[in-house]
């Protein structure tokens, strides 16, 4: 046995390696430096983030979220002097469901009277038990600015959330402890920058996605998936589509024509379009179809590109597309028919990269 010393510049208490002493790149354990890279070191006053007072009326809070283009926002509790929760598009869906179960067209008064904090307290009463999965009360999930990036990514993935607040790790209690939000797009952008530094060290990047365990696939492809691939037709009730999103704890669902070809993707965040000009007060959610909801979305935000890839696309091509700002998922389609074969999300990509 020949002992040889290697330099490991990334810190940490220990590191695991795999390979021969003539070339560590033969079987890399993971992305270089990811294990020990801390989230960031923020210069004072450099970053800004939107925070809502938990005492705001629900209606006003959702109007702000729509106007600012926010799918989620941290909630500030003035009594506790800290961020205590997050307001998300899922909350808007749950509120609409609860109010419309009163069998009446929504009035403004209930949303104007109830504060966000009151809604958060009442949510477990409305949706406890088996009605909506995972609604147990829990402390705010957060990370520290000194946490390594891998742990931050795993926190987001394991808690099935889209972002996580980053708190100061120092003992200084002056000012707001919230520094920023760690998001899956930001993490993937960092990981892709590391891959681009040494692309030759990761031969798997040249593999077709059909040959690697990533994403959710239709049963027709013969691929095994831990989740069922959900799709929805244009004539389906929007409430059914929203129920799928909440029950499966996913952020989007492909919308298909009668022949199974891709038309668009409906996301939980698209529900915020109903906040524009109080559209939610003029409709009955039970009677709204997916096609109606997409038309409302187009009227408010304009038509958009549906991001797709092929089963023959390489992992590198998929990562390049997902690292583009605003792209949160790719629908895998058959090139001639646009038949939906699968879907690959940011979460899928990062889960695969981190092993």
FIMARMI-774067 format. One record per residue: y, z, x of N, C-alpha, C in turn. Coordinates in steps of 0.001 Angstrom, whole numbers, padded with zeros to 6 digits, always signed. Example, Ala and Ser with C-alpha at 12.3 -4.5 7.8 and 13.67 -1.06 7.14 Angstrom:
% residues 2
-005690+007800+013190-004500+007800+012300-003300+007800+013200 -002250+007080+012850-001060+007140+013670+000030+007870+012900 
% end
This chain:
% residues 355
-001193+000000+000851+000000+000000+000000+001239+000000+000884 +002187-000855+000552+003431-000940+001308+004547-000384+000443 +005247+000631+000904+006365+001222+000170+007645+000478+000516 +008442+000243-000485+009701-000456-000254+010769+000175-001126 +011954+000359-000590+013051+000992-001335+013887-000085-002029 +014209+000197-003308+015053-000707-004081+016285+000054-004569 +017379-000669-004695+018629-000064-005163+018743-000256-006670 +019046+000841-007376+019239+000813-008843+020657+001285-009135 +021592+000344-009430+023011+000692-009515+023487+001162-010872 +022564+001361-011834+023008+001560-013207+023009+003016-013666 +022715+003951-012790+022767+005358-013161+021548+005813-013930 +021697+006978-014591+020581+007539-015338+019690+008401-014461 +018793+009137-015105+017918+010052-014384+016618+009402-013941 +016186+008347-014616+014965+007673-014211+014985+006240-014731 +014179+005392-014131+014068+004002-014548+012620+003570-014406 +012160+002721-015318+010798+002199-015259+010842+000733-014867 +009930+000331-013983+009891-001042-013507+008505-001623-013732 +008460-002943-013777+007178-003625-013883+007271-004931-013109 +006315-005203-012254+006328-006444-011495+005835-006225-010087 +005779-007282-009312+005364-007175-007919+006576-006941-007037 +006330-006467-005836+007450-006149-004958+008142-007409-004455 +007545-008583-004679+008177-009828-004247+009101-010405-005318 +009075-009861-006514+009946-010410-007541+009925-009616-008821 +010933-008789-009032+010966-007928-010219+011190-008721-011501 +011600-009977-011377+011926-010741-012572+010693-011299-013279 +009514-011110-012709+008321-011676-013331+008055-011086-014715 +008356-009820-014904+008073-009153-016182+009132-008087-016414 +010368-008493-016774+011443-007514-016929+011157-006563-018078 +011483-005286-017896+011232-004284-018930+012264-004352-020042 +013451-004846-019711+014497-004895-020721+015733-005507-020125 +016811-005547-020886+018038-006144-020395+018663-005268-019323 +019109-005885-018257+019611-005150-017100+020789-004275-017495 +020679-002988-017224+021797-002078-017430+021951-001558-018838 +021268-002140-019788+021451-001730-021179+021086-000269-021394 +020036+000187-020724+019543+001549-020922+020591+002588-020563 +021453+002275-019583+022344+003294-019046+023824+002960-019247 +024112+001840-019868+025499+001464-020117+026052+002349-021236 +027140+003074-020957+027744+003891-022008+028522+002990-022943 +028878+003521-024116+029510+002699-025132+030802+002087-024605 +031743+002902-024251+032964+002434-023603+033817+003625-023199 +034834+003331-022402+035808+004348-022013+037159+003855-022496 +037642+004409-023588+038838+003889-024241+040121+004411-023612 +041010+003527-023151+042351+003976-022790+043077+004455-024041 +043885+005519-023946+044562+006062-025125+045427+005013-025814 +045310+004957-027133+046180+004099-027924+045847+002626-027889 +044725+002234-027265+044437+000816-027110+043806+000219-028359 +043025+001017-029095+042290+000499-030234+042841+001081-031534 +042750+000273-032590+043150+000730-033914+041980+000538-034873 +041880+001433-035824+040789+001340-036790+041288+001834-038139 +040830+001181-039208+041233+001574-040554+040433+002788-040998 +041136+003777-041556+040505+004976-042103+041135+005246-043466 +040320+005569-044455+040826+005885-045786+040716+007374-046065 +041724+007903-046753+041688+009290-047204+040672+009404-048335 +039767+010362-048234+038719+010531-049240+039283+010920-050602 +040569+011330-050637+041179+011705-051916+041712+010504-052685 +041710+009322-052074+042197+008128-052763+041365+007832-054007 +041997+007304-055068+041202+006851-056214+040264+005725-055793 +039107+005685-056407+038108+004678-056061+038683+003268-056182 +039401+003014-057267+039949+001675-057496+040870+001256-056359 +041762+002148-055956+042692+001828-054878+041955+001598-053560 +040939+002401-053310+040176+002262-052065+039507+000899-051979 +038909+000452-053071+038223-000836-053033+039206-001999-052970 +040379-001838-053573+041404-002872-053436+041836-003004-051976 +041999-001880-051305+042376-001910-049886+041282-002588-049069 +040034-002242-049341+038926-002849-048603+038910-004360-048785 +039132-004814-050028+039143-006260-050260+040311-006920-049551 +041501-006350-049704+042697-006965-049126+042635-007024-047607 +041993-006029-046998+041904-005985-045534+040630-006645-045009 +039793-007138-045915+038564-007791-045486+037550-006848-044878 +037468-005620-045414+036579-004598-044862+035328-004461-045727 +034165-004538-045096+032914-004314-045820+032554-002840-045852 +033142-002066-044948+032949-000615-044923+034123+000011-044195 +034357+001292-044475+035498+001973-043869+035193+003466-043778 +035572+004121-042669+035373+005571-042546+036271+006336-043514 +035797+007511-043943+036535+008357-044878+036998+009627-044174 +038285+009915-044314+038884+011087-043680+038972+012225-044682 +038429+013389-044315+038522+014595-045132+039594+015481-044522 +040731+015591-045208+041854+016347-044650+041530+017828-044538 +040709+018342-045458+040351+019756-045411+039521+020101-044192 +038596+019217-043821+037747+019457-042658+038347+018910-041373 +039374+018075-041525+040037+017539-040343+039182+016589-039537 +038341+015822-040222+037475+014892-039503+036974+013816-040457 +036303+012830-039912+035654+011796-040710+034323+012347-041221 +034113+012269-042523+032918+012882-043118+031982+011885-043788 +032376+010632-043857+031511+009661-044518+032021+008250-044347 +031327+007325-045005+031690+005913-044975+031691+005388-046408 +032666+004546-046723+032701+003856-048010+032290+002411-047760 +031295+001937-048497+030716+000626-048221+030686-000244-049472 +030338-001510-049251+030161-002420-050377+029041-001945-051292 +028040-001276-050727+026955-000729-051554+027489+000282-052557 +028489+001081-052145+029089+002040-053071+029728+001326-054252 +030391+000199-053973+031028-000558-055049+029969-001066-056028 +028844-001546-055504+027756-002012-056365+027246-000872-057240 +027021+000290-056644+026486+001431-057389+027462+001906-058457 +028754+001879-058141+029758+002277-059127+029757+001307-060305 +029732+000012-060022+029712-000971-061101+028465-000810-061967 +027341-000563-061346+026103-000358-062105+026209+000858-063008 +026742+001939-062475+026832+003176-063250+027770+003005-064447 +028932+002389-064206+029907+002253-065277+029442+001263-066337 +028794+000178-065911+028377-000824-066887+027169-000363-067700 +026493+000672-067251+025409+001228-068058+025946+001951-069288 +027274+002131-069334+027882+002732-070520+027986+001724-071661 +027470+000500-071422+027440-000571-072429+028849-000862-072943 +029721-001082-072031+031067-001510-072400+031658-002259-071219 +032619-003112-071509+033340-003775-070435+034154-002724-069703 +034207-002822-068399+034861-001784-067601+036324-001620-067970 +036731-000399-068155+038138-000081-068236+038628+000374-066883 +039945+000443-066717+040506+000824-065425+040522+002329-065237 +040527+003072-066342+040851+004486-066236+039840+005271-065414 +038540+004903-065496+037540+005702-064786+037670+005539-063278 +037931+004310-062831+038113+004094-061398+039444+004658-060916 +040443+004706-061789+041743+005245-061391+041719+006765-061323 +040887+007406-062128+040854+008867-062184+039997+009468-061077 +038900+008826-060724+037943+009415-059796+038326+009118-058351 +038344+010160-057540+038594+009973-056112+037311+009528-055426 +037472+008996-054218+036303+008574-053448+035385+009762-053172 +035978+010902-052822+035160+012081-052513+034388+012549-053741 +035022+012475-054934+034323+012866-056159+033153+011922-056439 +033375+010636-056181+032291+009675-056368+031135+009974-055424 +031451+010269-054168+030398+010553-053198+029587+011780-053623 +030262+012776-054177+029560+013976-054626+028662+013679-055822 +029136+012797-056699+028388+012518-057929+027284+011482-057736 +027314+010764-056613+026382+009640-056449+024919+010069-056509 +024621+011219-055922+023232+011677-055922+022744+012012-057329 +023665+012469-058193+023278+012766-059571+022954+011478-060327 +023743+010423-060031+023533+009155-060726+022305+008422-060210 +022094+008487-058887+021082+007634-058268+020074+008424-057456 +019845+009656-057834+018848+010450-057125+017435+010010-057467 +016489+010556-056746+015076+010279-057015+014697+008859-056699 +013894+008271-057582+013310+006964-057298+014215+005807-057692 +015372+006094-058311+016218+005009-058798+016669+004111-057658 +017170+004729-056599+017592+003972-055424+017031+004671-054205 +016324+003925-053379+015637+004526-052224+016634+005063-051218 +016262+006158-050592+017014+006666-049451+018343+007303-049775 +018515+007858-050965+019801+008404-051346+019911+009906-051076 +019040+010460-050267+019121+011881-049985+020399+012188-049196 +020975+013346-049522+022190+013755-048824+021865+014029-047359 +022709+013567-046467+022489+013788-045045+023838+013844-044348 +023888+014480-043187+025144+014524-042436+025553+013117-042008 +026827+012958-041693+027332+011668-041232+026637+011271-039934 +026036+010108-039929+025416+009584-038710+026526+009084-037794 +026533+009550-036557+027560+009124-035614+027005+009158-034199 +027768+008588-033268+027404+008625-031852+028618+009097-031065 +028404+009371-029783+029478+009783-028882+029838+008626-027958 +031061+008650-027441+031473+007576-026546+030733+007604-025214 +030037+008696-024926+029260+008794-023692+027802+008377-023879 +027397+008082-025121+026014+007672-025379+025748+006292-024788 +024521+006079-024325+024207+004750-023793+023998+003765-024934 +024184+002506-024595+024220+001459-025611+022891+001309-026342 +021801+001500-025636+020487+001391-026279+020338+002429-027382 +020753+003668-027111+020637+004720-028117+021542+004444-029312 +022719+003875-029052+023633+003532-030142+022998+002467-031037 +022438+001439-030421+021785+000375-031190+020619+000923-032006 +019824+001783-031400+018680+002362-032108+019131+003263-033256 +020260+003960-033088+020801+004791-034166+021132+003939-035385 +021758+002794-035154+022108+001891-036249+020853+001336-036914 +019906+000890-036101+018699+000246-036630+017825+001241-037379 +017589+002404-036783+016673+003373-037388+017236+003989-038661 +018562+004079-038769+019174+004627-039979+019491+003549-041012 +019151+002300-040698+019341+001174-041612+020781+001087-042108 +021716+001150-041156+023131+001016-041452+023675-000156-040647 +024884-000598-040971+025436-001763-040281+026364-001394-039136 +026852-000168-039132+027713+000288-038045+027685+001810-038003 +028178+002367-036910+028153+003816-036751+029465+004268-036112 +030074+005350-036604+031316+005847-035999+031072+006375-034586 +032025+006114-033712+031973+006629-032344+032988+007759-032229 +032503+008960-031949+033359+010127-031806+033594+010436-030332 +034693+011128-030084+034977+011606-028733+033896+012589-028300 +033500+012480-027051+032514+013430-026531+033175+014605-025831 +034492+014533-025635+035197+015617-024958+035378+016795-025902 +035732+017932-025346+035954+019147-026144+037370+019208-026699 +038191+018224-026380+039558+018178-026886+039524+017924-028390 +039994+018873-029175+039926+018753-030633+041236+018252-031231 +042213+017905-030393+043483+017407-030901+043323+015960-031353 +043997+015601-032440+043949+014237-032930+042656+013917-033662 +042564+012673-034100+041392+012216-034839+040239+011998-033864 +039057+012563-034153+037931+012416-033219+037335+011016-033202 +037625+010215-034241+037034+008884-034337+037733+007914-033391 +036960+007258-032540+037509+006280-031614+037387+004861-032149 +036244+004527-032689+035994+003172-033162+034671+003158-033916 +034255+001977-034337+032948+001795-034950+032101+000916-034038 +030893+001360-033762+029942+000517-033035+029204-000336-034057 +029193-001639-033846+028580-002560-034790+027514-003399-034104 +026598-003913-034894+025557-004775-034341+026124-006056-033732 +027145-006708-034336+027711-007890-033676+028275-007581-032293 +028963-006441-032162+029516-006078-030861+028433-005816-029829 +027353-005159-030264+026256-004863-029342+025558-006151-028915 +025320-007064-029872+024658-008318-029515+025524-009142-028568 +026828-009128-028769+027723-009859-027869+027581-009346-026444 +027479-008022-026286+027307-007443-024954+025958-007845-024366 +024899-007755-025167+023571-008100-024675+023505-009568-024253 +024141-010445-025042+024134-011866-024697+024889-012129-023400 +025960-011375-023163+026691-011545-021904+025816-011164-020723 +024962-010158-020886+024034-009773-019826+022964-010848-019615 +022497-011435-020709+021492-012487-020599+022046-013702-019868 +023315-014020-020130+023915-015195-019512+024131-015019-018015 +024169-013766-017560+024321-013525-016129+023062-013910-015363 +021895-013732-015977+020624-014018-015305+019642-014684-016273 +019996-015844-016833+019109-016464-017831+017747-016837-017271 +017696-017131-015964+016411-017517-015381+015435-016348-015319 +015945-015133-015452+015081-013955-015404+014410-013640-016722 +014720-014403-017770+014174-014134-019098+013583-015418-019675 +012412-015825-019206+011808-017079-019677+011539-017099-021175 +011427-015924-021795+011163-015886-023235+012311-016485-024037 +013503-016572-023442+014643-017165-024138+014390-018625-024486 +013498-019269-023757+013207-020684-024005+012098-020866-025048 +011516-019752-025499+010456-019835-026515+011030-020179-027883 +010282-020929-028674+010674-021197-030049+010495-019930-030885 +011373-019740-031857+011319-018507-032650+010040-018428-033474 +009418-019569-033730+008165-019557-034487+007024-018934-033698 +007221-018751-032386+006144-018227-031540+006353-016774-031140 +007431-016157-031625+007709-014772-031248+007899-013921-032504 +007628-012613-032422+007722-011739-033606+009158-011325-033905 +009878-012186-034590+011266-011888-034933+011562-012430-036320 +012301-011669-037128+012738-012132-038431+011761-011859-039561 +012156-012317-040754+011339-012211-041963+010998-013620-042420 +009720-013851-042711+009251-015209-042972+008560-015312-044330 +008639-016512-044901+007953-016796-046155+006446-016808-045935 +005711-016410-046961+004249-016436-046886+003721-017853-046662 +004491-018857-047095+004044-020245-046950+003970-020671-045489 +004650-019961-044602+004630-020329-043185+003402-019782-042469 +002698-018846-043115+001551-018225-042468+001923-017155-041466 +003219-016828-041408+003682-015793-040489+003597-014429-041157 +003221-013416-040383+003194-012045-040898+004577-011424-040749 +005053-010709-041773+006345-010033-041736+006195-008634-042307 +006962-007702-041761+006930-006341-042289+007653-006260-043627 +008584-007179-043875+009307-007229-045143+008910-008486-045905 +009085-008428-047203+008902-009610-048038+010187-010427-048018 +010059-011747-047831+011237-012606-047871+011675-012787-049317 +012848-012286-049640+013386-012408-050989+014294-013636-051068 +014204-014365-052155+015164-015414-052474+015550-015258-053943 +016645-015901-054314+017098-015825-055704+017571-017203-056142 +017343-017528-057409+017830-018778-057964+019250-018640-058483 +019903-019761-058712+021289-019750-059181+021417-019155-060576 +020407-019343-061410+020497-018863-062794+020057-017412-062952 +019604-016786-061878+019146-015395-061954+020326-014465-062219 +020115-013360-062938+021199-012389-063143+021638-011789-061805 +022931-011668-061610+023435-011086-060367+022922-009663-060188 +022787-008919-061282+022354-007526-061188+020954-007437-060580 +020093-008424-060865+018755-008450-060268+018843-008687-058771 +019713-009589-058385+019925-009872-056965+020441-008632-056241 +021387-007934-056842+021940-006719-056235+020878-005625-056137 +020031-005529-057157+018946-004539-057112+018004-004815-055944 +017696-006086-055698+016852-006444-054553+017490-005971-053249 +018792-006213-053119+019493-005845-051888+019461-004338-051663 +019686-003574-052731+019711-002119-052601+018315-001546-052381 +017354-002023-053137+015999-001468-053050+015337-001795-051716 +015559-003017-051215+014960-003426-049941+015813-003008-048750 +017002-002462-049030+017928-002034-047973+018202-003179-047007 +018562-004332-047579+018947-005498-046805+020362-005893-047200 +020993-006712-046381+022404-007017-046599+022639-008355-047274 +021613-009203-047368+021836-010529-047937+020535-011105-048470 +020676-012144-049298+019513-012807-049872+019823-014300-049992 +018931-015175-049507+019168-016619-049648+019122-017039-051119 +020043-017925-051496+020088-018473-052844+019546-019897-052783 +018568-020193-053619+017887-021483-053533+017986-022239-054851 +017881-023568-054749+017813-024430-055923+016404-024378-056508 +016204-025096-057602+014897-025072-058263+013778-025579-057357 +014113-026478-056420+013092-027014-055514+012902-026171-054260 +013576-025010-054192+013421-024115-053050+014340-024398-051888 +015226-025395-052014+016142-025714-050923+017319-024745-050907 +017836-024484-049733+018907-023502-049560+020220-024003-050147 +020871-023155-050943+022187-023450-051498+023251-022616-050797 +023021-021316-050671+023977-020403-050050+023257-019088-049778 +023999-018117-049302+023485-016766-049090+024417-015802-049802 +023868-014889-050599+024701-013868-051238+024506-012553-050502 +025636-011955-050093+025605-010714-049323+026206-009576-050133 +025833-008355-049777+026411-007190-050453+027925-007200-050369 +028458-007617-049215+029912-007606-049047+030607-008599-049974 +029871-009596-050507+030475-010563-051421+030900-009909-052729 +030326-008756-053045+030681-008069-054283+032140-007659-054286 +032745-007539-053087+034141-007128-053003+035071-008158-053629 +034603-009397-053811+035431-010415-054459+035786-010013-055885 +034957-009168-056507+035239-008722-057875+036421-007769-057937 +036850-007245-056774+038012-006360-056756+039316-007143-056836 +039276-008431-056525+040471-009266-056573+040953-009387-058013 +042208-008999-058240+042817-009083-059573+041982-008379-060645 +041256-007333-060237+040459-006539-061180+039480-007394-061988 +038852-008353-061320+037885-009208-062009+036776-008378-062641 +036380-007294-061972+035284-006457-062485+035584-005901-063868 +036872-005803-064219+037249-005242-065516+037147-006268-066637 +036910-007533-066270+036898-008606-067269+035513-009202-067475 +034514-008630-066840+033176-009201-066928+032172-008136-067351 +031033-008612-067791+029890-007733-068004+028858-008101-066954 +028586-007176-066072+027742-007440-064913+026366-007951-065321 +025852-007442-066435+024516-007833-066880+024453-009312-067255 +025586-009907-067618+025595-011298-068056+026024-012263-066953 +026423-011744-065817+026893-012578-064714+025699-013128-063938 +025654-014446-063743+024581-015050-062959+024992-015138-061490 +024016-015411-060645+024304-015595-059222+025263-016765-059031 +025076-017828-059800+025971-018985-059696+027399-018596-060056 +027574-017802-061127+028906-017308-061500+029520-016506-060365 +028725-015628-059759+029216-014762-058684+029638-015575-057467 +028872-016617-057137+029243-017474-056006+030544-018213-056290 +030720-018685-057531+031962-019372-057889+033157-018436-057757 +032998-017177-058189+034066-016193-058015+034365-015974-056537 +033313-015905-055736+033477-015738-054296+034241-016919-053700 +033921-018142-054118+034603-019331-053603+036074-019335-054023 +036343-018908-055268+037726-018880-055743+038578-017908-054938 +037990-016790-054561+038738-015753-053843+038845-016061-052356 +037732-016441-051748+037690-016581-050286+037444-018001-049793 +037283-018951-050716+037011-020322-050312+035540-020536-049990 +035162-021804-049922+033777-022121-049573+033535-021829-048107 +032288-021605-047748+031959-021182-046402+030719-021917-045916 +030542-021889-044617+029366-022503-044020+028182-021554-044113 +027026-022113-044453+025791-021328-044468+025093-021571-043132 +024947-020545-042332+024438-020691-040970+022912-020743-040988 +022374-021786-040364+020935-022019-040399+020396-022324-039005 +019088-022266-038893+018391-022707-037685+017039-023252-038112 +016281-023773-037154+014957-024322-037428+013893-023445-036789 +012672-023576-037253+011589-022799-036645+011334-023241-035211 +011813-024438-034862+011675-024937-033492+012845-024536-032604 +013854-023872-033171+014983-023397-032360+014484-022374-031349 +015098-022374-030167+014710-021393-029155+015409-020068-029418 +014879-019024-028835+015496-017706-028977+016921-017730-028452 +017156-018425-027342+018504-018503-026783+019462-019182-027750 +019025-020253-028404+019872-020943-029376+020213-020026-030548 +019235-019263-031002+019462-018330-032109+020444-017238-031704 +020277-016679-030507+021176-015627-030033+022592-016159-029867 +022730-017385-029381+024058-017985-029233+024750-018100-030587 +024012-018514-031619+024596-018627-032951+024971-017261-033517 +024093-016288-033355+024347-014961-033908+025482-014241-033191 +025780-014633-031960+026854-013974-031215+028229-014512-031583 +028285-015555-032425+029565-016082-032904+030143-015101-033926 +031422-014720-033794+032017-013775-034750+031857-014247-036194 +031453-013337-037053+031289-013649-038464+029902-014108-038861 +029058-014451-037886+027687-014876-038189+026781-013655-038113 +026222-013254-039232+025412-012035-039281+023929-012317-039512 +023602-013557-039840+022203-013912-040079+022069-015430-040018 +020852-015896-039757+020530-017319-039796+019362-017520-040752 +019498-018478-041641+018392-018827-042528+017584-019924-041846 +016292-019693-041716+015406-020690-041107+015007-021687-042189 +015315-022966-041966+015042-023986-042978+014163-025097-042406 +013485-025798-043318+012762-027012-042955+013804-028130-042882 +013858-028912-041803+014996-029812-041576+015192-030885-042640 +014129-031434-043199+014277-032537-044149+014606-032043-045558 +013968-030967-045979+014107-030503-047366+015051-029317-047521 +015422-028668-046420+016202-027422-046426+015465-026302-047169 +014145-026439-047246+013327-025384-047848+013428-024129-046981 +013612-022972-047612+013801-021724-046876+012461-021234-046336 +012394-021108-045000+011176-020632-044350+011272-019176-043907 +012483-018719-043640+012640-017350-043155+014101-017010-042964 +014350-015831-042450+015716-015386-042168+015679-014469-040950 +016653-014651-040062+016767-013831-038856+018148-013191-038857 +018180-011873-038852+019438-011139-038912+019817-010614-037534 +021032-010129-037429+021465-009455-036206+020537-008298-035872 +020158-007560-036892+019263-006414-036698+017923-006875-036107 +017403-007991-036628+016143-008522-036106+016271-008873-034630 +017379-009536-034285+017569-009989-032906+017666-008817-031942 +018460-007807-032307+018642-006666-031406+017361-005844-031314 +016662-005686-032431+015387-004964-032402+014409-005637-031448 +014359-006959-031492+013455-007682-030594+013884-007528-029135 +015177-007650-028864+015653-007568-027482+015406-006192-026868 +015528-005160-027692+015337-003805-027179+013871-003396-027164 +013025-004226-027732+011600-003925-027699+011205-002788-028596 
% end
